[in-house]
Amino acid sequence: MNTTLSTRGQLVLPAEIRRQDDLRPGQEFEVERIDHGEYRLVLREPRPNEGLIDWLLACPDKGFFVPVDSEDTDSLCATL
């Protein structure tokens, strides 16, 4: 399969590849330069719980989740 680099530096993955691998808009890839004219494209897997804090802070019930300024979880358990 072939694709073309746009004037904005974008590459489009052919629809057949996107369907085969269930690729969705917004997914991130790592690009590695192997040699002149040779590159490797790897789907970046999100870290576990990536975006969880933003999701919790967006809760419509304001005050439901309150960030705690503490790196020590033992002190959190003592207050419960």
C-alpha positions in Angstrom: 0.0 0.0 0.0 1.1 3.5 -0.7 0.4 6.9 1.0 1.6 10.4 0.3 3.1 13.0 2.6 1.0 16.1 2.7 2.3 19.7 2.5 1.7 19.9 6.2 3.9 16.8 6.9 1.0 14.5 7.5 0.8 10.8 6.5 -2.6 9.0 6.1 -2.7 5.4 7.0 -4.8 3.5 4.3 -8.3 2.7 5.4 -7.6 -1.1 5.1 -4.9 -0.9 7.7 -7.0 1.3 10.0 -9.8 -1.3 9.8 -7.6 -4.3 10.3 -6.0 -2.9 13.4 -9.1 -1.0 14.7 -7.2 2.3 14.7 -9.1 5.4 15.9 -8.5 9.2 15.5 -6.4 10.5 18.4 -4.3 7.4 18.9 -0.6 8.2 19.1 2.3 6.6 17.3 6.1 6.7 17.8 8.2 7.3 14.7 11.7 5.9 14.6 14.2 6.8 11.9 16.0 3.6 10.9 18.1 4.9 8.0 17.7 7.4 5.2 14.3 6.7 3.7 13.4 3.9 6.2 11.2 4.5 9.2 9.3 2.5 11.8 5.9 3.4 13.0 4.7 1.9 16.3 1.3 2.4 18.0 1.9 4.0 21.4 -0.1 2.2 24.1 -1.4 4.6 26.8 0.0 4.2 30.3 -2.4 2.5 32.8 -4.8 5.1 34.2 -3.5 7.8 31.8 -6.1 10.6 31.8 -7.9 9.3 34.9 -7.3 12.5 37.0 -8.6 14.7 34.2 -11.7 12.4 33.9 -12.3 12.6 37.7 -11.9 16.4 37.8 -14.5 16.7 35.0 -17.1 15.0 37.1 -20.4 17.0 36.8 -21.0 16.6 40.6 -18.6 19.3 41.7 -16.7 18.5 44.9 -17.0 14.8 44.3 -13.2 14.4 43.7 -10.8 16.7 45.5 -7.1 16.4 44.8 -5.0 15.8 47.9 -1.5 17.4 48.2 0.3 14.3 49.6 2.8 11.8 48.2 2.4 9.6 51.3 -0.7 7.3 51.0 -0.3 6.2 54.6 -1.4 9.6 55.8 -4.5 9.5 53.6 -5.6 6.2 55.2 -5.2 7.7 58.7 -7.7 10.5 58.0 -10.4 8.1 56.7 
